[in-house]
């Protein structure tokens, strides 16, 4: 469990997820690496303002957009970035 993510922690998470991505790609598993893995990497390293804007632009009535907003809000909280909700 990760209680918070500092900028250094975000870079470490990115390195770890990039490594996992490469391992899954090398194994040539069907449907892997999953696109959500790349999304988590991008969210972990987005600038604070860009992340808040991305979250706020999500369409809450669309199930996939709502899921992504929930994931992004969780990562924002770990990064101590204030969001509207």
N, CA, C and O atoms as a Maestro MAE file, in Angstrom:
{
 s_m_m2io_version
 :::
 2.0.0
}

f_m_ct {
 s_m_title
 :::
 protein
 m_atom[340] {
  # First column is atom index #
  i_m_mmod_type
  r_m_x_coord
  r_m_y_coord
  r_m_z_coord
  i_m_residue_number
  s_m_chain_name
  s_m_pdb_residue_name
  s_m_pdb_atom_name
  i_m_atomic_number
  :::
  1 25 0.837 -1.179 0.000 1 A "UNK " " N  " 7
  2 3 0.000 0.000 0.000 1 A "UNK " " CA " 6
  3 2 0.878 1.236 0.000 1 A "UNK " " C  " 6
  4 15 1.845 1.333 0.755 1 A "UNK " " O  " 8
  5 25 0.524 2.175 -0.857 2 A "UNK " " N  " 7
  6 3 1.285 3.414 -0.983 2 A "UNK " " CA " 6
  7 2 0.483 4.531 -0.317 2 A "UNK " " C  " 6
  8 15 -0.582 4.893 -0.817 2 A "UNK " " O  " 8
  9 25 0.970 5.093 0.808 3 A "UNK " " N  " 7
  10 3 0.204 6.136 1.483 3 A "UNK " " CA " 6
  11 2 0.245 7.487 0.782 3 A "UNK " " C  " 6
  12 15 -0.704 8.265 0.882 3 A "UNK " " O  " 8
  13 25 1.335 7.773 0.071 4 A "UNK " " N  " 7
  14 3 1.443 9.031 -0.666 4 A "UNK " " CA " 6
  15 2 2.512 8.883 -1.745 4 A "UNK " " C  " 6
  16 15 3.343 7.975 -1.714 4 A "UNK " " O  " 8
  17 25 2.456 9.811 -2.698 5 A "UNK " " N  " 7
  18 3 3.424 9.794 -3.795 5 A "UNK " " CA " 6
  19 2 4.102 11.156 -3.905 5 A "UNK " " C  " 6
  20 15 3.464 12.152 -4.246 5 A "UNK " " O  " 8
  21 25 5.377 11.188 -3.618 6 A "UNK " " N  " 7
  22 3 6.172 12.397 -3.824 6 A "UNK " " CA " 6
  23 2 6.568 12.444 -5.301 6 A "UNK " " C  " 6
  24 15 6.374 11.461 -6.016 6 A "UNK " " O  " 8
  25 25 7.116 13.561 -5.767 7 A "UNK " " N  " 7
  26 3 7.608 13.576 -7.154 7 A "UNK " " CA " 6
  27 2 8.615 12.460 -7.435 7 A "UNK " " C  " 6
  28 15 8.598 11.860 -8.510 7 A "UNK " " O  " 8
  29 25 9.488 12.184 -6.470 8 A "UNK " " N  " 7
  30 3 10.448 11.092 -6.641 8 A "UNK " " CA " 6
  31 2 9.728 9.755 -6.673 8 A "UNK " " C  " 6
  32 15 10.071 8.871 -7.458 8 A "UNK " " O  " 8
  33 25 8.719 9.612 -5.806 9 A "UNK " " N  " 7
  34 3 7.925 8.386 -5.791 9 A "UNK " " CA " 6
  35 2 7.196 8.164 -7.101 9 A "UNK " " C  " 6
  36 15 7.076 7.031 -7.567 9 A "UNK " " O  " 8
  37 25 6.705 9.252 -7.700 10 A "UNK " " N  " 7
  38 3 6.025 9.150 -9.000 10 A "UNK " " CA " 6
  39 2 6.982 8.672 -10.078 10 A "UNK " " C  " 6
  40 15 6.618 7.851 -10.919 10 A "UNK " " O  " 8
  41 25 8.190 9.178 -10.052 11 A "UNK " " N  " 7
  42 3 9.195 8.741 -11.028 11 A "UNK " " CA " 6
  43 2 9.556 7.272 -10.809 11 A "UNK " " C  " 6
  44 15 9.754 6.526 -11.768 11 A "UNK " " O  " 8
  45 25 9.640 6.867 -9.558 12 A "UNK " " N  " 7
  46 3 9.938 5.461 -9.244 12 A "UNK " " CA " 6
  47 2 8.782 4.567 -9.706 12 A "UNK " " C  " 6
  48 15 9.010 3.508 -10.290 12 A "UNK " " O  " 8
  49 25 7.540 4.997 -9.442 13 A "UNK " " N  " 7
  50 3 6.369 4.242 -9.894 13 A "UNK " " CA " 6
  51 2 6.379 4.127 -11.410 13 A "UNK " " C  " 6
  52 15 6.107 3.058 -11.957 13 A "UNK " " O  " 8
  53 25 6.693 5.224 -12.088 14 A "UNK " " N  " 7
  54 3 6.765 5.204 -13.557 14 A "UNK " " CA " 6
  55 2 7.800 4.185 -14.019 14 A "UNK " " C  " 6
  56 15 7.531 3.404 -14.933 14 A "UNK " " O  " 8
  57 25 8.967 4.181 -13.408 15 A "UNK " " N  " 7
  58 3 10.019 3.223 -13.789 15 A "UNK " " CA " 6
  59 2 9.554 1.791 -13.569 15 A "UNK " " C  " 6
  60 15 9.766 0.925 -14.418 15 A "UNK " " O  " 8
  61 25 8.917 1.543 -12.421 16 A "UNK " " N  " 7
  62 3 8.431 0.192 -12.127 16 A "UNK " " CA " 6
  63 2 7.357 -0.253 -13.118 16 A "UNK " " C  " 6
  64 15 7.378 -1.388 -13.593 16 A "UNK " " O  " 8
  65 25 6.410 0.652 -13.432 17 A "UNK " " N  " 7
  66 3 5.342 0.293 -14.360 17 A "UNK " " CA " 6
  67 2 5.860 0.149 -15.791 17 A "UNK " " C  " 6
  68 15 5.377 -0.690 -16.551 17 A "UNK " " O  " 8
  69 25 6.847 0.975 -16.155 18 A "UNK " " N  " 7
  70 3 7.472 0.808 -17.470 18 A "UNK " " CA " 6
  71 2 8.150 -0.553 -17.574 18 A "UNK " " C  " 6
  72 15 8.077 -1.215 -18.609 18 A "UNK " " O  " 8
  73 25 8.811 -0.965 -16.492 19 A "UNK " " N  " 7
  74 3 9.455 -2.278 -16.468 19 A "UNK " " CA " 6
  75 2 8.406 -3.389 -16.622 19 A "UNK " " C  " 6
  76 15 8.582 -4.316 -17.412 19 A "UNK " " O  " 8
  77 25 7.316 -3.281 -15.856 20 A "UNK " " N  " 7
  78 3 6.241 -4.265 -15.954 20 A "UNK " " CA " 6
  79 2 5.670 -4.300 -17.371 20 A "UNK " " C  " 6
  80 15 5.403 -5.374 -17.911 20 A "UNK " " O  " 8
  81 25 5.487 -3.140 -17.961 21 A "UNK " " N  " 7
  82 3 5.006 -3.041 -19.343 21 A "UNK " " CA " 6
  83 2 5.934 -3.807 -20.283 21 A "UNK " " C  " 6
  84 15 5.476 -4.576 -21.127 21 A "UNK " " O  " 8
  85 25 7.228 -3.595 -20.132 22 A "UNK " " N  " 7
  86 3 8.208 -4.266 -20.990 22 A "UNK " " CA " 6
  87 2 8.195 -5.780 -20.798 22 A "UNK " " C  " 6
  88 15 8.310 -6.531 -21.767 22 A "UNK " " O  " 8
  89 25 8.057 -6.229 -19.556 23 A "UNK " " N  " 7
  90 3 7.999 -7.671 -19.287 23 A "UNK " " CA " 6
  91 2 6.772 -8.282 -19.954 23 A "UNK " " C  " 6
  92 15 6.872 -9.309 -20.626 23 A "UNK " " O  " 8
  93 25 5.600 -7.640 -19.766 24 A "UNK " " N  " 7
  94 3 4.378 -8.161 -20.375 24 A "UNK " " CA " 6
  95 2 4.460 -8.154 -21.899 24 A "UNK " " C  " 6
  96 15 3.992 -9.084 -22.556 24 A "UNK " " O  " 8
  97 25 5.055 -7.104 -22.455 25 A "UNK " " N  " 7
  98 3 5.220 -7.037 -23.909 25 A "UNK " " CA " 6
  99 2 6.151 -8.160 -24.395 25 A "UNK " " C  " 6
  100 15 5.895 -8.775 -25.430 25 A "UNK " " O  " 8
  101 25 7.213 -8.421 -23.655 26 A "UNK " " N  " 7
  102 3 8.163 -9.473 -24.046 26 A "UNK " " CA " 6
  103 2 7.538 -10.860 -23.988 26 A "UNK " " C  " 6
  104 15 7.905 -11.741 -24.766 26 A "UNK " " O  " 8
  105 25 6.601 -11.058 -23.075 27 A "UNK " " N  " 7
  106 3 5.932 -12.352 -22.969 27 A "UNK " " CA " 6
  107 2 4.896 -12.571 -24.063 27 A "UNK " " C  " 6
  108 15 4.415 -13.688 -24.254 27 A "UNK " " O  " 8
  109 25 4.557 -11.524 -24.770 28 A "UNK " " N  " 7
  110 3 3.592 -11.586 -25.878 28 A "UNK " " CA " 6
  111 2 2.261 -12.201 -25.449 28 A "UNK " " C  " 6
  112 15 1.660 -12.987 -26.181 28 A "UNK " " O  " 8
  113 25 1.814 -11.829 -24.250 29 A "UNK " " N  " 7
  114 3 0.522 -12.300 -23.771 29 A "UNK " " CA " 6
  115 2 -0.598 -11.596 -24.533 29 A "UNK " " C  " 6
  116 15 -0.474 -10.413 -24.848 29 A "UNK " " O  " 8
  117 25 -1.684 -12.297 -24.835 30 A "UNK " " N  " 7
  118 3 -2.790 -11.640 -25.523 30 A "UNK " " CA " 6
  119 2 -3.378 -10.518 -24.666 30 A "UNK " " C  " 6
  120 15 -3.564 -10.675 -23.459 30 A "UNK " " O  " 8
  121 25 -3.662 -9.402 -25.300 31 A "UNK " " N  " 7
  122 3 -4.272 -8.236 -24.643 31 A "UNK " " CA " 6
  123 2 -3.405 -7.617 -23.552 31 A "UNK " " C  " 6
  124 15 -3.917 -6.916 -22.678 31 A "UNK " " O  " 8
  125 25 -2.115 -7.866 -23.593 32 A "UNK " " N  " 7
  126 3 -1.211 -7.260 -22.622 32 A "UNK " " CA " 6
  127 2 -0.031 -6.677 -23.356 32 A "UNK " " C  " 6
  128 15 0.359 -7.208 -24.396 32 A "UNK " " O  " 8
  129 25 0.540 -5.633 -22.872 33 A "UNK " " N  " 7
  130 3 0.161 -4.940 -21.653 33 A "UNK " " CA " 6
  131 2 -1.133 -4.146 -21.845 33 A "UNK " " C  " 6
  132 15 -1.401 -3.624 -22.927 33 A "UNK " " O  " 8
  133 25 -1.911 -4.066 -20.799 34 A "UNK " " N  " 7
  134 3 -3.202 -3.401 -20.836 34 A "UNK " " CA " 6
  135 2 -3.006 -1.881 -20.958 34 A "UNK " " C  " 6
  136 15 -2.097 -1.331 -20.336 34 A "UNK " " O  " 8
  137 25 -3.842 -1.198 -21.750 35 A "UNK " " N  " 7
  138 3 -3.709 0.254 -21.900 35 A "UNK " " CA " 6
  139 2 -3.849 1.023 -20.580 35 A "UNK " " C  " 6
  140 15 -3.336 2.134 -20.449 35 A "UNK " " O  " 8
  141 25 -4.537 0.434 -19.616 36 A "UNK " " N  " 7
  142 3 -4.687 1.106 -18.327 36 A "UNK " " CA " 6
  143 2 -3.339 1.271 -17.626 36 A "UNK " " C  " 6
  144 15 -3.137 2.234 -16.886 36 A "UNK " " O  " 8
  145 25 -2.431 0.347 -17.854 37 A "UNK " " N  " 7
  146 3 -1.100 0.441 -17.281 37 A "UNK " " CA " 6
  147 2 -0.401 1.709 -17.762 37 A "UNK " " C  " 6
  148 15 0.180 2.448 -16.966 37 A "UNK " " O  " 8
  149 25 -0.461 1.953 -19.058 38 A "UNK " " N  " 7
  150 3 0.148 3.172 -19.614 38 A "UNK " " CA " 6
  151 2 -0.556 4.421 -19.092 38 A "UNK " " C  " 6
  152 15 0.082 5.451 -18.876 38 A "UNK " " O  " 8
  153 25 -1.861 4.332 -18.892 39 A "UNK " " N  " 7
  154 3 -2.609 5.488 -18.386 39 A "UNK " " CA " 6
  155 2 -2.169 5.826 -16.965 39 A "UNK " " C  " 6
  156 15 -1.996 7.002 -16.642 39 A "UNK " " O  " 8
  157 25 -1.986 4.831 -16.118 40 A "UNK " " N  " 7
  158 3 -1.539 5.082 -14.746 40 A "UNK " " CA " 6
  159 2 -0.172 5.752 -14.764 40 A "UNK " " C  " 6
  160 15 0.076 6.669 -13.980 40 A "UNK " " O  " 8
  161 25 0.709 5.313 -15.638 41 A "UNK " " N  " 7
  162 3 2.032 5.942 -15.762 41 A "UNK " " CA " 6
  163 2 1.877 7.407 -16.129 41 A "UNK " " C  " 6
  164 15 2.526 8.266 -15.532 41 A "UNK " " O  " 8
  165 25 1.020 7.707 -17.112 42 A "UNK " " N  " 7
  166 3 0.876 9.105 -17.536 42 A "UNK " " CA " 6
  167 2 0.253 9.953 -16.435 42 A "UNK " " C  " 6
  168 15 0.658 11.098 -16.239 42 A "UNK " " O  " 8
  169 25 -0.728 9.411 -15.712 43 A "UNK " " N  " 7
  170 3 -1.383 10.166 -14.635 43 A "UNK " " CA " 6
  171 2 -0.403 10.430 -13.492 43 A "UNK " " C  " 6
  172 15 -0.419 11.508 -12.897 43 A "UNK " " O  " 8
  173 25 0.434 9.467 -13.191 44 A "UNK " " N  " 7
  174 3 1.400 9.625 -12.095 44 A "UNK " " CA " 6
  175 2 2.420 10.712 -12.382 44 A "UNK " " C  " 6
  176 15 3.007 11.269 -11.454 44 A "UNK " " O  " 8
  177 25 2.639 11.019 -13.643 45 A "UNK " " N  " 7
  178 3 3.684 11.979 -13.992 45 A "UNK " " CA " 6
  179 2 3.154 13.269 -14.621 45 A "UNK " " C  " 6
  180 15 3.942 14.130 -15.012 45 A "UNK " " O  " 8
  181 25 1.834 13.414 -14.725 46 A "UNK " " N  " 7
  182 3 1.267 14.660 -15.255 46 A "UNK " " CA " 6
  183 2 1.555 15.818 -14.300 46 A "UNK " " C  " 6
  184 15 1.637 15.631 -13.086 46 A "UNK " " O  " 8
  185 25 1.704 17.003 -14.861 47 A "UNK " " N  " 7
  186 3 1.800 18.198 -14.027 47 A "UNK " " CA " 6
  187 2 0.510 18.341 -13.231 47 A "UNK " " C  " 6
  188 15 -0.552 17.924 -13.693 47 A "UNK " " O  " 8
  189 25 0.590 18.924 -12.047 48 A "UNK " " N  " 7
  190 3 -0.565 19.042 -11.156 48 A "UNK " " CA " 6
  191 2 -1.770 19.679 -11.842 48 A "UNK " " C  " 6
  192 15 -2.872 19.133 -11.795 48 A "UNK " " O  " 8
  193 25 -1.567 20.823 -12.473 49 A "UNK " " N  " 7
  194 3 -2.668 21.549 -13.118 49 A "UNK " " CA " 6
  195 2 -3.263 20.717 -14.246 49 A "UNK " " C  " 6
  196 15 -4.482 20.682 -14.410 49 A "UNK " " O  " 8
  197 25 -2.427 20.054 -15.016 50 A "UNK " " N  " 7
  198 3 -2.911 19.226 -16.125 50 A "UNK " " CA " 6
  199 2 -3.750 18.063 -15.612 50 A "UNK " " C  " 6
  200 15 -4.750 17.697 -16.230 50 A "UNK " " O  " 8
  201 25 -3.347 17.480 -14.485 51 A "UNK " " N  " 7
  202 3 -4.109 16.368 -13.918 51 A "UNK " " CA " 6
  203 2 -5.480 16.839 -13.443 51 A "UNK " " C  " 6
  204 15 -6.484 16.177 -13.705 51 A "UNK " " O  " 8
  205 25 -5.533 17.971 -12.752 52 A "UNK " " N  " 7
  206 3 -6.812 18.507 -12.296 52 A "UNK " " CA " 6
  207 2 -7.712 18.821 -13.486 52 A "UNK " " C  " 6
  208 15 -8.904 18.515 -13.456 52 A "UNK " " O  " 8
  209 25 -7.159 19.425 -14.527 53 A "UNK " " N  " 7
  210 3 -7.947 19.729 -15.722 53 A "UNK " " CA " 6
  211 2 -8.468 18.450 -16.370 53 A "UNK " " C  " 6
  212 15 -9.613 18.407 -16.820 53 A "UNK " " O  " 8
  213 25 -7.658 17.434 -16.421 54 A "UNK " " N  " 7
  214 3 -8.080 16.160 -17.015 54 A "UNK " " CA " 6
  215 2 -9.240 15.560 -16.230 54 A "UNK " " C  " 6
  216 15 -10.219 15.092 -16.810 54 A "UNK " " O  " 8
  217 25 -9.121 15.578 -14.915 55 A "UNK " " N  " 7
  218 3 -10.189 15.043 -14.063 55 A "UNK " " CA " 6
  219 2 -11.477 15.828 -14.271 55 A "UNK " " C  " 6
  220 15 -12.549 15.241 -14.417 55 A "UNK " " O  " 8
  221 25 -11.377 17.138 -14.285 56 A "UNK " " N  " 7
  222 3 -12.558 17.995 -14.418 56 A "UNK " " CA " 6
  223 2 -13.210 17.878 -15.790 56 A "UNK " " C  " 6
  224 15 -14.395 18.175 -15.938 56 A "UNK " " O  " 8
  225 25 -12.454 17.453 -16.788 57 A "UNK " " N  " 7
  226 3 -13.017 17.339 -18.139 57 A "UNK " " CA " 6
  227 2 -13.754 16.019 -18.367 57 A "UNK " " C  " 6
  228 15 -14.383 15.833 -19.409 57 A "UNK " " O  " 8
  229 25 -13.679 15.110 -17.407 58 A "UNK " " N  " 7
  230 3 -14.327 13.807 -17.564 58 A "UNK " " CA " 6
  231 2 -15.847 13.926 -17.533 58 A "UNK " " C  " 6
  232 15 -16.402 14.723 -16.778 58 A "UNK " " O  " 8
  233 25 -16.507 13.129 -18.358 59 A "UNK " " N  " 7
  234 3 -17.968 13.070 -18.422 59 A "UNK " " CA " 6
  235 2 -18.445 12.040 -17.390 59 A "UNK " " C  " 6
  236 15 -18.286 10.835 -17.586 59 A "UNK " " O  " 8
  237 25 -19.028 12.526 -16.300 60 A "UNK " " N  " 7
  238 3 -19.429 11.646 -15.198 60 A "UNK " " CA " 6
  239 2 -20.565 10.699 -15.572 60 A "UNK " " C  " 6
  240 15 -20.793 9.714 -14.869 60 A "UNK " " O  " 8
  241 25 -21.283 10.972 -16.664 61 A "UNK " " N  " 7
  242 3 -22.386 10.088 -17.051 61 A "UNK " " CA " 6
  243 2 -21.913 8.894 -17.861 61 A "UNK " " C  " 6
  244 15 -22.658 7.928 -18.031 61 A "UNK " " O  " 8
  245 25 -20.697 8.945 -18.359 62 A "UNK " " N  " 7
  246 3 -20.139 7.829 -19.123 62 A "UNK " " CA " 6
  247 2 -19.396 6.907 -18.154 62 A "UNK " " C  " 6
  248 15 -18.501 7.365 -17.444 62 A "UNK " " O  " 8
  249 25 -19.747 5.620 -18.109 63 A "UNK " " N  " 7
  250 3 -19.120 4.716 -17.128 63 A "UNK " " CA " 6
  251 2 -17.593 4.657 -17.215 63 A "UNK " " C  " 6
  252 15 -16.920 4.648 -16.185 63 A "UNK " " O  " 8
  253 25 -17.047 4.619 -18.414 64 A "UNK " " N  " 7
  254 3 -15.587 4.545 -18.559 64 A "UNK " " CA " 6
  255 2 -14.940 5.850 -18.099 64 A "UNK " " C  " 6
  256 15 -13.922 5.833 -17.407 64 A "UNK " " O  " 8
  257 25 -15.534 6.980 -18.487 65 A "UNK " " N  " 7
  258 3 -15.004 8.275 -18.066 65 A "UNK " " CA " 6
  259 2 -15.084 8.416 -16.541 65 A "UNK " " C  " 6
  260 15 -14.170 8.948 -15.910 65 A "UNK " " O  " 8
  261 25 -16.166 7.944 -15.969 66 A "UNK " " N  " 7
  262 3 -16.344 7.999 -14.513 66 A "UNK " " CA " 6
  263 2 -15.296 7.141 -13.815 66 A "UNK " " C  " 6
  264 15 -14.726 7.553 -12.805 66 A "UNK " " O  " 8
  265 25 -15.041 5.956 -14.348 67 A "UNK " " N  " 7
  266 3 -14.012 5.083 -13.781 67 A "UNK " " CA " 6
  267 2 -12.641 5.754 -13.842 67 A "UNK " " C  " 6
  268 15 -11.897 5.752 -12.861 67 A "UNK " " O  " 8
  269 25 -12.314 6.329 -15.003 68 A "UNK " " N  " 7
  270 3 -11.013 6.985 -15.152 68 A "UNK " " CA " 6
  271 2 -10.887 8.168 -14.198 68 A "UNK " " C  " 6
  272 15 -9.822 8.393 -13.623 68 A "UNK " " O  " 8
  273 25 -11.974 8.925 -14.028 69 A "UNK " " N  " 7
  274 3 -11.945 10.057 -13.095 69 A "UNK " " CA " 6
  275 2 -11.698 9.573 -11.670 69 A "UNK " " C  " 6
  276 15 -10.940 10.196 -10.927 69 A "UNK " " O  " 8
  277 25 -12.328 8.474 -11.286 70 A "UNK " " N  " 7
  278 3 -12.126 7.925 -9.944 70 A "UNK " " CA " 6
  279 2 -10.674 7.508 -9.743 70 A "UNK " " C  " 6
  280 15 -10.077 7.805 -8.708 70 A "UNK " " O  " 8
  281 25 -10.112 6.825 -10.725 71 A "UNK " " N  " 7
  282 3 -8.711 6.411 -10.670 71 A "UNK " " CA " 6
  283 2 -7.794 7.635 -10.581 71 A "UNK " " C  " 6
  284 15 -6.868 7.670 -9.770 71 A "UNK " " O  " 8
  285 25 -8.060 8.624 -11.415 72 A "UNK " " N  " 7
  286 3 -7.223 9.829 -11.445 72 A "UNK " " CA " 6
  287 2 -7.339 10.623 -10.141 72 A "UNK " " C  " 6
  288 15 -6.348 11.179 -9.666 72 A "UNK " " O  " 8
  289 25 -8.536 10.679 -9.563 73 A "UNK " " N  " 7
  290 3 -8.707 11.372 -8.279 73 A "UNK " " CA " 6
  291 2 -7.928 10.659 -7.183 73 A "UNK " " C  " 6
  292 15 -7.330 11.305 -6.323 73 A "UNK " " O  " 8
  293 25 -7.932 9.342 -7.211 74 A "UNK " " N  " 7
  294 3 -7.184 8.581 -6.208 74 A "UNK " " CA " 6
  295 2 -5.684 8.886 -6.322 74 A "UNK " " C  " 6
  296 15 -5.012 9.123 -5.318 74 A "UNK " " O  " 8
  297 25 -5.182 8.877 -7.530 75 A "UNK " " N  " 7
  298 3 -3.757 9.177 -7.729 75 A "UNK " " CA " 6
  299 2 -3.463 10.615 -7.333 75 A "UNK " " C  " 6
  300 15 -2.419 10.894 -6.743 75 A "UNK " " O  " 8
  301 25 -4.370 11.530 -7.650 76 A "UNK " " N  " 7
  302 3 -4.187 12.932 -7.250 76 A "UNK " " CA " 6
  303 2 -4.109 13.047 -5.726 76 A "UNK " " C  " 6
  304 15 -3.262 13.771 -5.205 76 A "UNK " " O  " 8
  305 25 -4.987 12.337 -5.010 77 A "UNK " " N  " 7
  306 3 -4.945 12.359 -3.537 77 A "UNK " " CA " 6
  307 2 -3.601 11.833 -3.020 77 A "UNK " " C  " 6
  308 15 -3.015 12.403 -2.099 77 A "UNK " " O  " 8
  309 25 -3.125 10.749 -3.617 78 A "UNK " " N  " 7
  310 3 -1.829 10.216 -3.209 78 A "UNK " " CA " 6
  311 2 -0.711 11.223 -3.449 78 A "UNK " " C  " 6
  312 15 0.280 11.257 -2.719 78 A "UNK " " O  " 8
  313 25 -0.885 12.038 -4.479 79 A "UNK " " N  " 7
  314 3 0.107 13.058 -4.806 79 A "UNK " " CA " 6
  315 2 -0.141 14.372 -4.065 79 A "UNK " " C  " 6
  316 15 0.570 15.353 -4.280 79 A "UNK " " O  " 8
  317 25 -1.154 14.390 -3.189 80 A "UNK " " N  " 7
  318 3 -1.527 15.598 -2.426 80 A "UNK " " CA " 6
  319 2 -1.946 16.739 -3.342 80 A "UNK " " C  " 6
  320 15 -1.641 17.903 -3.081 80 A "UNK " " O  " 8
  321 25 -2.645 16.394 -4.414 81 A "UNK " " N  " 7
  322 3 -3.177 17.395 -5.340 81 A "UNK " " CA " 6
  323 2 -4.654 17.537 -5.053 81 A "UNK " " C  " 6
  324 15 -5.395 16.556 -5.091 81 A "UNK " " O  " 8
  325 25 -5.089 18.760 -4.762 82 A "UNK " " N  " 7
  326 3 -6.499 19.010 -4.459 82 A "UNK " " CA " 6
  327 2 -7.315 18.985 -5.749 82 A "UNK " " C  " 6
  328 15 -6.950 19.598 -6.752 82 A "UNK " " O  " 8
  329 25 -8.429 18.258 -5.692 83 A "UNK " " N  " 7
  330 3 -9.399 18.258 -6.789 83 A "UNK " " CA " 6
  331 2 -10.715 18.736 -6.224 83 A "UNK " " C  " 6
  332 15 -10.870 18.848 -5.008 83 A "UNK " " O  " 8
  333 25 -11.663 19.017 -7.095 84 A "UNK " " N  " 7
  334 3 -12.941 19.534 -6.618 84 A "UNK " " CA " 6
  335 2 -13.685 18.508 -5.787 84 A "UNK " " C  " 6
  336 15 -14.339 18.884 -4.813 84 A "UNK " " O  " 8
  337 25 -13.616 17.231 -6.125 85 A "UNK " " N  " 7
  338 3 -14.303 16.169 -5.387 85 A "UNK " " CA " 6
  339 2 -13.330 15.088 -4.990 85 A "UNK " " C  " 6
  340 15 -13.721 14.106 -4.360 85 A "UNK " " O  " 8
  :::
 }
 m_bond[339] {
  # First column is bond index #
  i_m_from
  i_m_to
  i_m_order
  :::
  1 1 2 1
  2 2 3 1
  3 3 4 2
  4 3 5 1
  5 5 6 1
  6 6 7 1
  7 7 8 2
  8 7 9 1
  9 9 10 1
  10 10 11 1
  11 11 12 2
  12 11 13 1
  13 13 14 1
  14 14 15 1
  15 15 16 2
  16 15 17 1
  17 17 18 1
  18 18 19 1
  19 19 20 2
  20 19 21 1
  21 21 22 1
  22 22 23 1
  23 23 24 2
  24 23 25 1
  25 25 26 1
  26 26 27 1
  27 27 28 2
  28 27 29 1
  29 29 30 1
  30 30 31 1
  31 31 32 2
  32 31 33 1
  33 33 34 1
  34 34 35 1
  35 35 36 2
  36 35 37 1
  37 37 38 1
  38 38 39 1
  39 39 40 2
  40 39 41 1
  41 41 42 1
  42 42 43 1
  43 43 44 2
  44 43 45 1
  45 45 46 1
  46 46 47 1
  47 47 48 2
  48 47 49 1
  49 49 50 1
  50 50 51 1
  51 51 52 2
  52 51 53 1
  53 53 54 1
  54 54 55 1
  55 55 56 2
  56 55 57 1
  57 57 58 1
  58 58 59 1
  59 59 60 2
  60 59 61 1
  61 61 62 1
  62 62 63 1
  63 63 64 2
  64 63 65 1
  65 65 66 1
  66 66 67 1
  67 67 68 2
  68 67 69 1
  69 69 70 1
  70 70 71 1
  71 71 72 2
  72 71 73 1
  73 73 74 1
  74 74 75 1
  75 75 76 2
  76 75 77 1
  77 77 78 1
  78 78 79 1
  79 79 80 2
  80 79 81 1
  81 81 82 1
  82 82 83 1
  83 83 84 2
  84 83 85 1
  85 85 86 1
  86 86 87 1
  87 87 88 2
  88 87 89 1
  89 89 90 1
  90 90 91 1
  91 91 92 2
  92 91 93 1
  93 93 94 1
  94 94 95 1
  95 95 96 2
  96 95 97 1
  97 97 98 1
  98 98 99 1
  99 99 100 2
  100 99 101 1
  101 101 102 1
  102 102 103 1
  103 103 104 2
  104 103 105 1
  105 105 106 1
  106 106 107 1
  107 107 108 2
  108 107 109 1
  109 109 110 1
  110 110 111 1
  111 111 112 2
  112 111 113 1
  113 113 114 1
  114 114 115 1
  115 115 116 2
  116 115 117 1
  117 117 118 1
  118 118 119 1
  119 119 120 2
  120 119 121 1
  121 121 122 1
  122 122 123 1
  123 123 124 2
  124 123 125 1
  125 125 126 1
  126 126 127 1
  127 127 128 2
  128 127 129 1
  129 129 130 1
  130 130 131 1
  131 131 132 2
  132 131 133 1
  133 133 134 1
  134 134 135 1
  135 135 136 2
  136 135 137 1
  137 137 138 1
  138 138 139 1
  139 139 140 2
  140 139 141 1
  141 141 142 1
  142 142 143 1
  143 143 144 2
  144 143 145 1
  145 145 146 1
  146 146 147 1
  147 147 148 2
  148 147 149 1
  149 149 150 1
  150 150 151 1
  151 151 152 2
  152 151 153 1
  153 153 154 1
  154 154 155 1
  155 155 156 2
  156 155 157 1
  157 157 158 1
  158 158 159 1
  159 159 160 2
  160 159 161 1
  161 161 162 1
  162 162 163 1
  163 163 164 2
  164 163 165 1
  165 165 166 1
  166 166 167 1
  167 167 168 2
  168 167 169 1
  169 169 170 1
  170 170 171 1
  171 171 172 2
  172 171 173 1
  173 173 174 1
  174 174 175 1
  175 175 176 2
  176 175 177 1
  177 177 178 1
  178 178 179 1
  179 179 180 2
  180 179 181 1
  181 181 182 1
  182 182 183 1
  183 183 184 2
  184 183 185 1
  185 185 186 1
  186 186 187 1
  187 187 188 2
  188 187 189 1
  189 189 190 1
  190 190 191 1
  191 191 192 2
  192 191 193 1
  193 193 194 1
  194 194 195 1
  195 195 196 2
  196 195 197 1
  197 197 198 1
  198 198 199 1
  199 199 200 2
  200 199 201 1
  201 201 202 1
  202 202 203 1
  203 203 204 2
  204 203 205 1
  205 205 206 1
  206 206 207 1
  207 207 208 2
  208 207 209 1
  209 209 210 1
  210 210 211 1
  211 211 212 2
  212 211 213 1
  213 213 214 1
  214 214 215 1
  215 215 216 2
  216 215 217 1
  217 217 218 1
  218 218 219 1
  219 219 220 2
  220 219 221 1
  221 221 222 1
  222 222 223 1
  223 223 224 2
  224 223 225 1
  225 225 226 1
  226 226 227 1
  227 227 228 2
  228 227 229 1
  229 229 230 1
  230 230 231 1
  231 231 232 2
  232 231 233 1
  233 233 234 1
  234 234 235 1
  235 235 236 2
  236 235 237 1
  237 237 238 1
  238 238 239 1
  239 239 240 2
  240 239 241 1
  241 241 242 1
  242 242 243 1
  243 243 244 2
  244 243 245 1
  245 245 246 1
  246 246 247 1
  247 247 248 2
  248 247 249 1
  249 249 250 1
  250 250 251 1
  251 251 252 2
  252 251 253 1
  253 253 254 1
  254 254 255 1
  255 255 256 2
  256 255 257 1
  257 257 258 1
  258 258 259 1
  259 259 260 2
  260 259 261 1
  261 261 262 1
  262 262 263 1
  263 263 264 2
  264 263 265 1
  265 265 266 1
  266 266 267 1
  267 267 268 2
  268 267 269 1
  269 269 270 1
  270 270 271 1
  271 271 272 2
  272 271 273 1
  273 273 274 1
  274 274 275 1
  275 275 276 2
  276 275 277 1
  277 277 278 1
  278 278 279 1
  279 279 280 2
  280 279 281 1
  281 281 282 1
  282 282 283 1
  283 283 284 2
  284 283 285 1
  285 285 286 1
  286 286 287 1
  287 287 288 2
  288 287 289 1
  289 289 290 1
  290 290 291 1
  291 291 292 2
  292 291 293 1
  293 293 294 1
  294 294 295 1
  295 295 296 2
  296 295 297 1
  297 297 298 1
  298 298 299 1
  299 299 300 2
  300 299 301 1
  301 301 302 1
  302 302 303 1
  303 303 304 2
  304 303 305 1
  305 305 306 1
  306 306 307 1
  307 307 308 2
  308 307 309 1
  309 309 310 1
  310 310 311 1
  311 311 312 2
  312 311 313 1
  313 313 314 1
  314 314 315 1
  315 315 316 2
  316 315 317 1
  317 317 318 1
  318 318 319 1
  319 319 320 2
  320 319 321 1
  321 321 322 1
  322 322 323 1
  323 323 324 2
  324 323 325 1
  325 325 326 1
  326 326 327 1
  327 327 328 2
  328 327 329 1
  329 329 330 1
  330 330 331 1
  331 331 332 2
  332 331 333 1
  333 333 334 1
  334 334 335 1
  335 335 336 2
  336 335 337 1
  337 337 338 1
  338 338 339 1
  339 339 340 2
  :::
 }
}
